[in-house]
Amino acid sequence: MSNILPVIQIIISFLLIIVIILQQRGAGLSGAFGGGGGESYHTKRGFEKILFTSTVVLSALFLLSALVVLLIRQ
């Protein structure tokens, strides 16, 4: 079990990187400082919603696998 968990973490991390890269960027860095760039709020639909949901799920799985590895090594 302890040999397979690092492999699972590597797979999850690659998938998480791919999903994050595929997400569209809004206004770039100006959105972080309050500049909306003229864009209004919109709901996530279709592929954008799938990417957002998969990002949340993959990050939770990565966190959970890291905690399991931590508990096993103690």
ChimeraX attribute file (.defattr): number of C-alpha atoms within 10 A of each C-alpha:
attribute: neighborCount
match mode: 1-to-1
recipient: residues
	/A:1	7
	/A:2	10
	/A:3	7
	/A:4	8
	/A:5	14
	/A:6	14
	/A:7	11
	/A:8	13
	/A:9	18
	/A:10	12
	/A:11	12
	/A:12	17
	/A:13	16
	/A:14	12
	/A:15	16
	/A:16	21
	/A:17	12
	/A:18	13
	/A:19	17
	/A:20	14
	/A:21	11
	/A:22	11
	/A:23	14
	/A:24	10
	/A:25	9
	/A:26	11
	/A:27	13
	/A:28	12
	/A:29	11
	/A:30	11
	/A:31	13
	/A:32	9
	/A:33	8
	/A:34	8
	/A:35	12
	/A:36	15
	/A:37	11
	/A:38	6
	/A:39	10
	/A:40	6
	/A:41	6
	/A:42	6
	/A:43	6
	/A:44	11
	/A:45	10
	/A:46	7
	/A:47	10
	/A:48	14
	/A:49	13
	/A:50	12
	/A:51	21
	/A:52	15
	/A:53	13
	/A:54	16
	/A:55	19
	/A:56	12
	/A:57	13
	/A:58	18
	/A:59	16
	/A:60	12
	/A:61	17
	/A:62	19
	/A:63	13
	/A:64	13
	/A:65	17
	/A:66	15
	/A:67	11
	/A:68	13
	/A:69	16
	/A:70	10
	/A:71	9
	/A:72	10
	/A:73	7
	/A:74	5
